[in-house]
Amino acid sequence: MPTRYNKFVHEENVRRFEKRLETETDLGQRTLLRELLAEEWKQLRHPLEAPDDEAGKPGQTE
């Protein structure tokens, strides 16, 4: 369940950043949005093996 939630959040962030890029004119903001967008795409392609909300649950070892 957390994996689906994480995927949803990353997909929504991609949509939001792409939409903002359509209208943003400030070069610094556009650069930041591109960096954030790249990070979200990276997370969608290679999700973390153990999401933060799963760490530390009883029965799990590190």
Sequence and secondary structure as in RCSB ss.txt:
>XXXX:A:sequence
MPTRYNKFVHEENVRRFEKRLETETDLGQRTLLRELLAEEWKQLRHPLEAPDDEAGKPGQTE
>XXXX:A:secstr
 HHHHHHHHHHHHHHHHHHHHHH   HHHHHHHHHHHHHHHHHHHS  SS GGGTT TT   
